[in-house]
């Protein structure tokens, strides 16, 4: 392998002059620079990234953790846009992206894995159980490794997180149903551990309280962001004999599963039962009927998370260590005036 020592010998200059030239220092004579670059090309010299990272104490690599034990995350429609945005922002800043998909505990914590691979910072894009605030998450917050997360509340000198306004997004969805005359509104939540699920449940409850509609705990269930579980819970709710005229699901995938189940049970959407989802994934517009949903700005979530991370890595004041992005209610064909109102 050709080294900068070989280039220096052939060019008749010092090793430090070659190093300063290849690192684009401005204090090297232009003719000397031209000569060094020409010789480097003739010798097929390529800089050693490992050696450079040891000198600069920087690898220009961002680590991304995403997925959980059940779903890798790659095939999840929500994360496709988020990860594309992260890749674009860090790529434009000169960083490569290393994706960690194996979340098995025996491989190590977020902190140990990040240090083993010498990443400059990390982005957390976790689903389900991966969002749980366990000792590994606390270790990460205290590690000093620059980190930003989507929908996971991190706090620390080098930590930040970005989330959608899940509370007001869900409240707007419920108010839309109430404006159509619905009062028997069931809620299919995510899980019992994530802040995302909790905020969407609070938004549902707050809208009912604002309109003085009695809160019925029996109309609330959990789908764990899984289509099969949401379908099962939809069937159970309808079979209880409650006067349900509308469903709100904490994700579009669960909402679409609920619509399919209702159709199988002989109910028409939206003529008999209205349905609203959350996320506005690509499949929402192609569902039958097209799904009314709360749109998250998925690309913006990834963009802001990456920008905050780069600021943390560079030691600059972060844009904001906690960013909340607005949501938008998108009304399509799966909601209608309640016939029983």
N, C-alpha and C positions, 0 to 999 in steps of 0.2 A: 504494500500500500504506500502510495506516495505521501510524503509528509511535507510540512512547510519548510523543514530543514533542507530537503532536496531542492525545493524551489529557490530557497535563499542561496544555496551553493551555486546553482546554475545562473542565477541573476547577479551574483556577486554583491549581495546586500546582506544585512543582518536578518536574523529570524524575526526580531521584533518589527522590522520594517515590513516584512511579508505579512505578519499577523495584523498590523495596523492597516495595511492595504486591503486585505481580505475582509476586514471588519469595517471597511468604509470610513476610516478616520480621514479627516480633511488636511492633516498636516504632512502628507506625503507628496513629494514632487510628482506632478502629473505624468511626466515621461517615465519616471520610475514605476508608477502605478501601471501604466500601459504595458511596460515590459513584464512586470510580475504577473499580470492577468494573462498575457500571451503565453508565458512559460507554463503557468498553471494549466491552461487549456491544452498545451502540447503534451504535458505529462499526465493528462486526464486526472487532475487532482479534484477530489471531492472532500469537503470539510467533514470531519468526524463529529457527528451530532452529540455523541456521548461525551467526548472530550470537551466540546464547546459548552455543554450544559454544566460540566463540573467547574469550568472557569467562571461562567456567568451565573452559576447557581440558579439556572432557569432552563426548563426543558421545552418551553412553548407548547405544552400539551395540557389540554383540559380533560379531566376525567368526568364521565357521565354515568351515574348509577340510575338504572331504571328497570321497572318490572317488579314482580314479586314471585312467590313460589309457584303460582298458578299460571300467570301470564307474563311472558317476557317483556311485553310492552311494545315490541316492534309492530305487532299486528293490531294494536289498539288504535282506533281512529283518532282519539283525542291527542295522543302523543306524536302522531306522524307530523302534524303541523308544528308542534312545539319543538321537536328535535330538529326539524328543518331550519327553523329560525335560529336556534342556538348554533347550529353548524355554520350558517351563513355569517353570523356576527363574529364568532371567534375565528373563523377562517379568514375573514377580511382583516382581522387584527393580527394575522400571522401565526395563529395557533392551530395545531392538529387536535383531533378529538379522539379520545380513547373511551370506548364504551364497556362498562362492567355490567354483565347480564347475570352472572352467577351469584345469587345472594345467599348461598349456603353459609351458615355461621362458621363452619369449620375452616373456611378459607380465610377468615379474618374479618375484622370490623371495617367500616368505611375508612376509618383513619389509617389502619395498618395497610390496607390495600392501596390507598392513595400514596402512602409513603414508599411502599415497595416499588410502585411504578413511577415515583418521582414526578407526579403531576403538579402543575402550578396552582391548580384550583379545581373545584368540582361543582357539578350541578346535580341536584337530586330530583329525579322524576319518578317518584314511587307511587304504587297503587296498593290498595287494600292494606294488608298487614304491614307492608313496608313503611307506612306512614306512622306507625306506632312510635311514640316518644320513649324509646327504651334507653338502656345504659349506653348503647353504641351511638345513639344520636347525641346524647349528652357528652360523650367522649369527643365526638367530632366538633361540637361547639366550643370545647375548651382546648382543642388541638392547635389552634392558630392557623389551620389550613383555610385559605379563602374558600368560601362555599356559599352558593345560593340554592334555593329550593323552590319548587312550584307547589303551592298549597300546603307546605309543611312549615309551621311557625318555628323558625330558628332564631336564637338570640345570642349574640356574641360580638366581639370586636371585629372579627373577620367573617361574620355570617349575615345573611339577609334572605328574605323570601318574597315571592311575588304570588299574588292570588287574585282571583276574580271576586267581585262583590256578590258572593253567594247568598248572603242574607237578603239583600234588596232585590236580587234577581228572582229568587223564589217568591218573595212577597209580591212582586209585580205579576208573577204567573198566577198566584192565587187570586189576586184582585181582578185579573182578567176573567177568571172563571166566575167570580162573584158578580161581576158586571153582566154576565150572561145568565144570571139567576141561579147559579149552582150554590148549594150549601152542604150537600153530602159529598165532600171532597176527601178522597183517600190519598194517603201519601206513602210512596215506596221509597224509603231512604236508602242510603248507602250502607254504612256500617256503624258500629258503636264506638269507634276509636278515633276517626279522623276529624279534623277541624272542618273540612269541607262538608262532610255529612251533617255535623252539628249545626253549622251556620245555615244550611239549607232547611233543616228542620225548624230552626228558630224563625226563619223567614215565613215558613208555612204557618206556624203558630201565631206569629205576630199579625199576619193579615187577617186571620180569623178573629183575633181579639179586637183589631181595629174596627171590624164590621159587626162586632157583637154577635158572632156566630159561635155557638157552643162547641167547645173543644172535646172531641171524642177520641180517647187514646186507642180504642179498638179499630180505628180507621188508619192507624199508623203501623207500618211493618218495615222490615229491612230486606233489601234484595242483594246486598253486598256487591253491587255493581256487576252482577252476573245475569245474563239473559235467562238462563234456565231457572234460577232462583226467583227472579222477578215474575216469570210466567207462573210459577207455582204459587207465589204469594198473591198474585192477582186472582187466581182461581179460588183460593181460600177465602179472600175477602168477599168476593161475589157470592160465594156459597153460604156465607153467614146470614144472609137475608137482610143486610143493612141497606138503607136507601142511598146507595152510592150512585151519583150521576156524573162523577168526574174523578180522574186520577192525575196526580202529579208524581212523576218519577225523578229521582235525583240524577239520572243520566238518560241520554237518548236511547242507548241500547236497551235499557230496562223499559223505557216507555214503548218502544217498538215491540218488545216481547209482550208487554201488557196488551197492546192493541191486537196482536195475533191471538192471544189467549181469549180475549173478549169476543173476537170474531168466531173462534172455535166453539165458544159457549152460546153462540146465537145472538150476541149483542152487536149492534151496528155502531161504528165510530164515524162521525160524532152524533148521529141521530139519537142513540140511546145513552151513550156514555162518551164524554169528552176526555181527551188525554193530552197532557203536556209533558215534554221532556226537558232535559238540561244539557247543554254543550253546543248544539247545532253542528253535529258531525255531518259528513257528506251524505250519509244514508238517510238523514232526516227528510230531505226534500224529495227523495224517491220512495219513501214509505207510502203505503196505501191505507188511509189517505196521508197526504203530506203532513208531517208532524209540526204542530205548534211547539215552540221550544224557546229556551232562554239561551241566547248566543253568548258564548265566551269568545273573547278575542285570542284564540289559541296561538296564532303567530306572534301576536304582541306579547303574550306571556313569555314565550321563549326568547324574544328579542330583549325585553327588559331584564329578564333573569341573566342573560349573557352579558349585557351592558353593566349591570351592577357587579357581576363577578369580575369583569376586567378592571373596573375601578378599584375593587378590593385588592386585586393582585398587584396593581400598580401603586398601591398605597395612597390613592387619591381619596377624597371624600366621596363616598358612594352617592349615587343619584338619590337614593333613599334606601335604607336597609329593610323597609317594609313597604311594598307598593301594592295598592289595591286598584285593580282595573275595573271599569264599569261593565255591566252586562246589558244586553238588549233583548227585549221580548220580541220574538219573531212569530207573528200570527199566520198560521197556514190553515189547512183544512180539517185538522183533527179536533177542533173545538167549535161548539155551536150553542145556541140558546137552549137552556134547559127546558124541556117540555113539561117538567113537573113543577116549574116555578109558578 
